[in-house]
Structure formats: C-alpha cells, structure tokens
C-alpha cells in the first residue's frame, strides 16, 4: 500500500490585530481553494511600522495539503 504524498506551499498572512489573526487569515484563504490542508508551520513573524507604531502583523507560513493525482487508472 503506497504512502500519502503532500505538497507544501508558502503563504503570508496579514492582520492589523495580531500574529494569530494573520495566521488565521492565511489559512482561511488557503482553505477556500485547497483541499485536505494538513500542517501549517509558522516560519517567520514580523510587523510593519509607520511612525514608530505597529500597523500590521505578518506571518510567513509553510502549509501542506494532501496531493491528489488527477490521473485515472
């Protein structure tokens, strides 16, 4: 029995509220077009500043989802 295969992509989520909301934003958008999301790993998190104030939280993530072959036997 063959094992499963997964594809990994990188996403950047943003939020004016928090890093957690930035991660949720990226995963919500991914879930709208991808199936079988499996693992999300935060690679980096940072903030964007304006006038010495935080205006945006950003999270770069690696997200994996199950690969489904489109080939039929």
N, CA, C and O atoms as a GROMACS GRO file, in nm:
protein
  292
    1UNK      N    1   0.085  -0.118   0.000
    1UNK     CA    2   0.000   0.000   0.000
    1UNK      C    3   0.089   0.124   0.000
    1UNK      O    4   0.169   0.142   0.092
    2UNK      N    5   0.076   0.208  -0.102
    2UNK     CA    6   0.162   0.327  -0.109
    2UNK      C    7   0.125   0.429  -0.002
    2UNK      O    8   0.011   0.436   0.043
    3UNK      N    9   0.225   0.509   0.038
    3UNK     CA   10   0.201   0.615   0.136
    3UNK      C   11   0.137   0.736   0.072
    3UNK      O   12   0.119   0.742  -0.050
    4UNK      N   13   0.104   0.832   0.154
    4UNK     CA   14   0.043   0.956   0.105
    4UNK      C   15   0.152   1.052   0.058
    4UNK      O   16   0.267   1.042   0.100
    5UNK      N   17   0.114   1.144  -0.030
    5UNK     CA   18   0.203   1.248  -0.080
    5UNK      C   19   0.140   1.382  -0.047
    5UNK      O   20   0.019   1.401  -0.062
    6UNK      N   21   0.223   1.477  -0.002
    6UNK     CA   22   0.176   1.610   0.034
    6UNK      C   23   0.254   1.716  -0.041
    6UNK      O   24   0.373   1.699  -0.068
    7UNK      N   25   0.189   1.824  -0.074
    7UNK     CA   26   0.253   1.939  -0.137
    7UNK      C   27   0.265   2.047  -0.030
    7UNK      O   28   0.177   2.063   0.054
    8UNK      N   29   0.376   2.123  -0.034
    8UNK     CA   30   0.400   2.230   0.062
    8UNK      C   31   0.411   2.362  -0.015
    8UNK      O   32   0.483   2.372  -0.114
    9UNK      N   33   0.337   2.463   0.033
    9UNK     CA   34   0.342   2.596  -0.026
    9UNK      C   35   0.373   2.697   0.084
    9UNK      O   36   0.357   2.668   0.203
   10UNK      N   37   0.418   2.816   0.045
   10UNK     CA   38   0.442   2.924   0.140
   10UNK      C   39   0.334   3.030   0.123
   10UNK      O   40   0.298   3.067   0.012
   11UNK      N   41   0.284   3.078   0.235
   11UNK     CA   42   0.183   3.184   0.237
   11UNK      C   43   0.226   3.293   0.332
   11UNK      O   44   0.302   3.268   0.427
   12UNK      N   45   0.179   3.414   0.308
   12UNK     CA   46   0.199   3.524   0.402
   12UNK      C   47   0.062   3.578   0.437
   12UNK      O   48  -0.014   3.622   0.350
   13UNK      N   49   0.030   3.574   0.566
   13UNK     CA   50  -0.096   3.629   0.615
   13UNK      C   51  -0.070   3.760   0.687
   13UNK      O   52   0.036   3.779   0.747
   14UNK      N   53  -0.167   3.850   0.682
   14UNK     CA   54  -0.151   3.980   0.749
   14UNK      C   55  -0.275   4.010   0.832
   14UNK      O   56  -0.384   3.959   0.807
   15UNK      N   57  -0.255   4.095   0.932
   15UNK     CA   58  -0.365   4.138   1.018
   15UNK      C   59  -0.324   4.268   1.087
   15UNK      O   60  -0.207   4.290   1.115
   16UNK      N   61  -0.421   4.351   1.114
   16UNK     CA   62  -0.394   4.470   1.194
   16UNK      C   63  -0.410   4.441   1.343
   16UNK      O   64  -0.382   4.526   1.427
   17UNK      N   65  -0.455   4.318   1.376
   17UNK     CA   66  -0.484   4.283   1.516
   17UNK      C   67  -0.372   4.204   1.584
   17UNK      O   68  -0.329   4.242   1.694
   18UNK      N   69  -0.322   4.094   1.521
   18UNK     CA   70  -0.226   4.006   1.588
   18UNK      C   71  -0.164   3.908   1.490
   18UNK      O   72  -0.211   3.893   1.377
   19UNK      N   73  -0.055   3.842   1.534
   19UNK     CA   74   0.006   3.737   1.453
   19UNK      C   75  -0.090   3.619   1.440
   19UNK      O   76  -0.097   3.555   1.335
   20UNK      N   77  -0.163   3.590   1.544
   20UNK     CA   78  -0.260   3.480   1.541
   20UNK      C   79  -0.366   3.504   1.433
   20UNK      O   80  -0.400   3.413   1.358
   21UNK      N   81  -0.416   3.625   1.427
   21UNK     CA   82  -0.515   3.658   1.325
   21UNK      C   83  -0.453   3.658   1.185
   21UNK      O   84  -0.520   3.624   1.088
   22UNK      N   85  -0.327   3.694   1.174
   22UNK     CA   86  -0.258   3.689   1.045
   22UNK      C   87  -0.249   3.544   0.997
   22UNK      O   88  -0.271   3.516   0.879
   23UNK      N   89  -0.217   3.452   1.088
   23UNK     CA   90  -0.211   3.310   1.053
   23UNK      C   91  -0.349   3.259   1.013
   23UNK      O   92  -0.362   3.187   0.914
   24UNK      N   93  -0.451   3.295   1.088
   24UNK     CA   94  -0.588   3.254   1.054
   24UNK      C   95  -0.630   3.306   0.917
   24UNK      O   96  -0.697   3.236   0.841
   25UNK      N   97  -0.591   3.428   0.886
   25UNK     CA   98  -0.625   3.489   0.757
   25UNK      C   99  -0.565   3.408   0.643
   25UNK      O  100  -0.633   3.380   0.544
   26UNK      N  101  -0.438   3.371   0.655
   26UNK     CA  102  -0.372   3.294   0.550
   26UNK      C  103  -0.437   3.157   0.534
   26UNK      O  104  -0.460   3.111   0.422
   27UNK      N  105  -0.467   3.091   0.645
   27UNK     CA  106  -0.527   2.957   0.638
   27UNK      C  107  -0.669   2.961   0.585
   27UNK      O  108  -0.711   2.871   0.512
   28UNK      N  109  -0.743   3.064   0.620
   28UNK     CA  110  -0.880   3.078   0.569
   28UNK      C  111  -0.878   3.094   0.418
   28UNK      O  112  -0.958   3.032   0.347
   29UNK      N  113  -0.788   3.178   0.367
   29UNK     CA  114  -0.777   3.198   0.222
   29UNK      C  115  -0.734   3.070   0.153
   29UNK      O  116  -0.786   3.036   0.047
   30UNK      N  117  -0.638   2.997   0.212
   30UNK     CA  118  -0.592   2.871   0.153
   30UNK      C  119  -0.704   2.768   0.147
   30UNK      O  120  -0.717   2.695   0.049
   31UNK      N  121  -0.785   2.762   0.252
   31UNK     CA  122  -0.893   2.664   0.259
   31UNK      C  123  -1.001   2.689   0.154
   31UNK      O  124  -1.076   2.598   0.121
   32UNK      N  125  -1.009   2.810   0.102
   32UNK     CA  126  -1.109   2.840   0.000
   32UNK      C  127  -1.074   2.780  -0.136
   32UNK      O  128  -1.162   2.760  -0.219
   33UNK      N  129  -0.946   2.750  -0.158
   33UNK     CA  130  -0.908   2.697  -0.288
   33UNK      C  131  -0.832   2.564  -0.283
   33UNK      O  132  -0.809   2.502  -0.387
   34UNK      N  133  -0.795   2.518  -0.164
   34UNK     CA  134  -0.721   2.393  -0.150
   34UNK      C  135  -0.801   2.295  -0.066
   34UNK      O  136  -0.881   2.334   0.019
   35UNK      N  137  -0.779   2.166  -0.090
   35UNK     CA  138  -0.846   2.062  -0.012
   35UNK      C  139  -0.746   1.989   0.074
   35UNK      O  140  -0.627   1.983   0.041
   36UNK      N  141  -0.793   1.933   0.183
   36UNK     CA  142  -0.713   1.848   0.271
   36UNK      C  143  -0.589   1.917   0.328
   36UNK      O  144  -0.480   1.861   0.324
   37UNK      N  145  -0.606   2.039   0.380
   37UNK     CA  146  -0.495   2.105   0.448
   37UNK      C  147  -0.454   2.019   0.567
   37UNK      O  148  -0.540   1.967   0.638
   38UNK      N  149  -0.324   2.003   0.589
   38UNK     CA  150  -0.277   1.913   0.693
   38UNK      C  151  -0.197   1.982   0.801
   38UNK      O  152  -0.232   1.973   0.919
   39UNK      N  153  -0.089   2.051   0.764
   39UNK     CA  154   0.003   2.109   0.862
   39UNK      C  155   0.032   2.254   0.822
   39UNK      O  156   0.049   2.285   0.704
   40UNK      N  157   0.038   2.341   0.922
   40UNK     CA  158   0.080   2.479   0.899
   40UNK      C  159   0.192   2.510   0.997
   40UNK      O  160   0.177   2.493   1.118
   41UNK      N  161   0.304   2.556   0.944
   41UNK     CA  162   0.421   2.588   1.026
   41UNK      C  163   0.456   2.735   1.007
   41UNK      O  164   0.481   2.779   0.895
   42UNK      N  165   0.458   2.810   1.116
   42UNK     CA  166   0.499   2.950   1.108
   42UNK      C  167   0.651   2.953   1.093
   42UNK      O  168   0.724   2.903   1.178
   43UNK      N  169   0.697   3.012   0.984
   43UNK     CA  170   0.840   3.021   0.956
   43UNK      C  171   0.898   3.148   1.016
   43UNK      O  172   1.000   3.144   1.085
   44UNK      N  173   0.832   3.260   0.991
   44UNK     CA  174   0.874   3.388   1.049
   44UNK      C  175   0.751   3.471   1.081
   44UNK      O  176   0.644   3.453   1.022
   45UNK      N  177   0.768   3.561   1.174
   45UNK     CA  178   0.663   3.659   1.203
   45UNK      C  179   0.732   3.793   1.219
   45UNK      O  180   0.841   3.803   1.276
   46UNK      N  181   0.667   3.897   1.168
   46UNK     CA  182   0.722   4.031   1.179
   46UNK      C  183   0.609   4.132   1.181
   46UNK      O  184   0.492   4.096   1.172
   47UNK      N  185   0.644   4.257   1.194
   47UNK     CA  186   0.545   4.365   1.195
   47UNK      C  187   0.588   4.473   1.098
   47UNK      O  188   0.706   4.491   1.069
   48UNK      N  189   0.488   4.544   1.047
   48UNK     CA  190   0.515   4.662   0.963
   48UNK      C  191   0.487   4.784   1.049
   48UNK      O  192   0.387   4.791   1.121
   49UNK      N  193   0.578   4.881   1.041
   49UNK     CA  194   0.569   5.000   1.125
   49UNK      C  195   0.543   5.124   1.042
   49UNK      O  196   0.589   5.135   0.928
   50UNK      N  197   0.471   5.217   1.099
   50UNK     CA  198   0.453   5.352   1.044
   50UNK      C  199   0.457   5.448   1.162
   50UNK      O  200   0.381   5.434   1.257
   51UNK      N  201   0.546   5.546   1.154
   51UNK     CA  202   0.556   5.643   1.264
   51UNK      C  203   0.588   5.577   1.396
   51UNK      O  204   0.535   5.618   1.500
   52UNK      N  205   0.672   5.476   1.395
   52UNK     CA  206   0.712   5.400   1.515
   52UNK      C  207   0.597   5.324   1.581
   52UNK      O  208   0.608   5.284   1.697
   53UNK      N  209   0.489   5.304   1.510
   53UNK     CA  210   0.374   5.229   1.561
   53UNK      C  211   0.352   5.105   1.474
   53UNK      O  212   0.371   5.109   1.352
   54UNK      N  213   0.312   4.997   1.536
   54UNK     CA  214   0.278   4.875   1.462
   54UNK      C  215   0.146   4.898   1.388
   54UNK      O  216   0.045   4.932   1.449
   55UNK      N  217   0.149   4.878   1.258
   55UNK     CA  218   0.027   4.892   1.179
   55UNK      C  219  -0.017   4.760   1.116
   55UNK      O  220  -0.130   4.748   1.068
   56UNK      N  221   0.072   4.660   1.116
   56UNK     CA  222   0.035   4.533   1.055
   56UNK      C  223   0.124   4.421   1.110
   56UNK      O  224   0.246   4.435   1.120
   57UNK      N  225   0.060   4.310   1.145
   57UNK     CA  226   0.130   4.189   1.184
   57UNK      C  227   0.135   4.098   1.062
   57UNK      O  228   0.037   4.085   0.989
   58UNK      N  229   0.252   4.034   1.040
   58UNK     CA  230   0.267   3.947   0.924
   58UNK      C  231   0.325   3.813   0.967
   58UNK      O  232   0.413   3.807   1.053
   59UNK      N  233   0.274   3.706   0.907
   59UNK     CA  234   0.322   3.571   0.936
   59UNK      C  235   0.350   3.500   0.805
   59UNK      O  236   0.262   3.490   0.719
   60UNK      N  237   0.473   3.449   0.790
   60UNK     CA  238   0.505   3.364   0.675
   60UNK      C  239   0.491   3.220   0.723
   60UNK      O  240   0.547   3.181   0.826
   61UNK      N  241   0.415   3.140   0.646
   61UNK     CA  242   0.386   3.003   0.686
   61UNK      C  243   0.414   2.905   0.573
   61UNK      O  244   0.402   2.938   0.455
   62UNK      N  245   0.451   2.784   0.612
   62UNK     CA  246   0.453   2.672   0.518
   62UNK      C  247   0.328   2.590   0.548
   62UNK      O  248   0.303   2.554   0.663
   63UNK      N  249   0.252   2.563   0.446
   63UNK     CA  250   0.126   2.489   0.461
   63UNK      C  251   0.131   2.366   0.372
   63UNK      O  252   0.164   2.375   0.253
   64UNK      N  253   0.096   2.252   0.428
   64UNK     CA  254   0.094   2.130   0.347
   64UNK      C  255  -0.050   2.083   0.328
   64UNK      O  256  -0.136   2.102   0.414
   65UNK      N  257  -0.072   2.022   0.213
   65UNK     CA  258  -0.203   1.964   0.184
   65UNK      C  259  -0.182   1.836   0.105
   65UNK      O  260  -0.081   1.819   0.036
   66UNK      N  261  -0.278   1.748   0.116
   66UNK     CA  262  -0.265   1.617   0.053
   66UNK      C  263  -0.273   1.632  -0.099
   66UNK      O  264  -0.362   1.699  -0.152
   67UNK      N  265  -0.180   1.567  -0.167
   67UNK     CA  266  -0.175   1.567  -0.314
   67UNK      C  267  -0.267   1.459  -0.365
   67UNK      O  268  -0.257   1.343  -0.325
   68UNK      N  269  -0.356   1.497  -0.455
   68UNK     CA  270  -0.447   1.402  -0.520
   68UNK      C  271  -0.414   1.398  -0.668
   68UNK      O  272  -0.425   1.499  -0.737
   69UNK      N  273  -0.373   1.283  -0.716
   69UNK     CA  274  -0.340   1.270  -0.857
   69UNK      C  275  -0.466   1.286  -0.939
   69UNK      O  276  -0.572   1.233  -0.905
   70UNK      N  277  -0.454   1.359  -1.048
   70UNK     CA  278  -0.569   1.376  -1.139
   70UNK      C  279  -0.572   1.267  -1.244
   70UNK      O  280  -0.664   1.261  -1.326
   71UNK      N  281  -0.473   1.180  -1.242
   71UNK     CA  282  -0.470   1.069  -1.337
   71UNK      C  283  -0.563   0.959  -1.291
   71UNK      O  284  -0.573   0.930  -1.172
   72UNK      N  285  -0.631   0.898  -1.384
   72UNK     CA  286  -0.717   0.787  -1.351
   72UNK      C  287  -0.657   0.660  -1.407
   72UNK      O  288  -0.590   0.663  -1.510
   73UNK      N  289  -0.680   0.549  -1.340
   73UNK     CA  290  -0.625   0.420  -1.386
   73UNK      C  291  -0.711   0.359  -1.492
   73UNK      O  292  -0.680   0.251  -1.542
   0.00000   0.00000   0.00000
